[in-house]
């Protein structure tokens, strides 16, 4: 494939990969094309939406982003500073434990808090008995404030992880230098540490907000009228695909803004790393004692409790209290469906990522970069947008050819849902494989060609042995992401093919929160796998 001696094979490979790329960017193209397919009725609907629901969706989404962005920035940067700049009892534990909320799907955390804090829940029941009062003791949690709480304490690890990486070693050495120049601790933190971590904080906030905008489970369950909830309402309740497409395009515009912020911040982080590389060797964190050590311990404990420990305990409680109401027989079917879809998608997405990364390596150029870059946008695209982008052309096809059965094939089999998964999660595998290729010097390729190793032999004998770890990581990450995916699965799953994520949502929506606990806990356990992998990688790099 990589040898100039095989132009025919190379040409066919290029066409095949181009077709793959077009299939993966089709949903985005369909969303944009929907603006050109509007008729008079669609324009009237759009005008009515602009006067009624659209301002509400925009206001709710913007307010949610502002509050969650502020929350994750404060919480993530505070704990990153604490474990990087200071030394206190428990610091080694918090270094990896603060990543645990990454394993919690936000909608699972929402169900756990609701079950424990609702009017008939154990907390309010105990407080009414203790205080001798009637009525609600705590305010309702299923609202905008509750959604902000859930998103803040499940998504802050994005900021923590990037800020901690940026501050590691370099911040400690520069703070020591500032201390030698007589700067007080407060000034060292505000004028040395935080400015250094600002690009990392911005990138982490952008990632957290993309997850917030992509969420459907929390906003739907808590009654927040965001763009994602509006897309599903327009498609499923109003049966108006053009209204759903217009809302999806606005949601896509918000995500594009966040993605540009994240990429710009990542470029600034790389520049900062090059400027400061090699500094900080041998520097030690500032030792805290007494009340300051206790304060640092409490600061790190709060997000861990709110984002992981308490939600897990809330879900374990109903299981511990009563096992008789659990549906163990269908639970096995839900698990098998989840494993089947996740395994199939992980293999296909990782295979596509390997092919695309190899093509970009052996045929570098603008076309390959544009193709890979377009596919890389998939992970930032919310599942609601992917669903609309896949199903919208089916409506056009049905209008043009009423006899075709492609639409039924898409929605009545696993084909459509796996396609949606590939659109979203091929980017995850691609990022991991590209990271592996970045550690394979191009001089190895030239040496192998001089020795007569070309085409697929070059990949199999030179690249693959060096990419096995990255490929394994890609398979794992895609598998876990598919297991937790809710919006696309909810709409596109075949009949009688419910998954753990779907049943967790549906049982919780039906107020059967005790039954929802078991599939929710399984999703949490699966989500722990990449968190453990990340924490081990961080410890390896530090030592």
Beta strands, then each sheet from edge to edge (+ up, - down):
strand 1: 86-87
strand 2: 286-287
sheet 1: 1+ 2+
end
